[in-house]
Amino acid sequence: MGTISFKKTDQGEESIFVDDVYIGSVILDLWNSKWSCKPAFKQYGKNVEVKEKFYSSYKAGKTMVDLYNKIQSRKKKAVDPFDSTEEFFIKDFFDNID
């Protein structure tokens, strides 16, 4: 999961880091006293959006970290079909024929 850290950037805004990697900010809406997530990471080349609002910066940050971790684990599970192939030579096939 990694080390999660919250750093207050401004009044009503906190930056979220996972293992010292910036993943986004949580911002307080003064009108309804709810926190919203502004992720700085992408999924499938598109910006990620979190529409849910939270009553605490901690809950908003944890939700964004969970989403970030899910996306990262999917990227690790995606297998490059050419990554696991090993080099072979056609000569090796004919050497084993009797």
N, C-alpha and C positions, 0 to 999 in steps of 0.2 A: 504494500500500500504506500509506503513512503512517509516521510516526515511532512506534516502539514503545518504551515505557518500563516498567520494573519498579520498584516502590517497596515496600520491606519495610515491612509494616504491623505485624507481630507476629512473634514467634518461630514459624517454621513457616507463615507466611502472607505472600504478596506480592500487591499490587494491580497489575493490568495496565491500561495506558493506550495508546490509539492516537490520535495527534494531540491529546494532553491530554484525551481523552474516556475516562472509566472504563468498561471493558467487563467487568470481573469480577476474581476472585481465584483464585489457586492455593494450595492448602492441603496441607501435609505430614501424612500419616498416620504417626504415630510407631510404630505396631505393625508396619507392613510397609515403612516408609521410601519410600513412593511418594507422588507428588503427584497431586492430583485438581483438576479445573477446576470452578469455580463461576461460570458466566457470569451477567452482569447484564443481558443483552440478550434480546430475544424474537424469535421467528419466528412469523408468522401469529397473533400475539396470545398465544402460549404461551411459557412459560419454556423455554429451551434447556438440554438436559442432555448432558453428556459423561461417558460411563460408563468410558472408558478411563483407566487409571492410568499414571503416568510416573515414571521414575527421576530426573528432574531438573526443577526449577522452570522452567528455560528451555524445555525441550521441551514441558511442559504449557502454558506461556504462549504459545509459538509456535503450538501446535495451536489454542488458543482464538482467537488473532488470525486465523489462517487461516479458521476457521469464521465469525468475525465479518465478515471481508472478503467471503466468499462470500455471506453473507446480505445484506450491503450492496449488492453488485453485482447480486443478483437484484432487490432493491428498485428499483435504478436502471433495470433492464431492463424492469420491469413498466410498461407504458404505460397511462396513463389515456386512455380513448377520447375523453373530452371535452376533454382538455388540448391536443390538437393541432388541434382544429377552429377554423376562423376564422369570424368573424361574417359573415353575409351578409344581404342584404335581398331580399325577394321582388320588389321594384321592379327590381332589377338583372337579374333573369331576363327580365322583360318588355321592358326597354329594348333588349335585344339581338335580339329577334324582329323579322324583317323581313316 
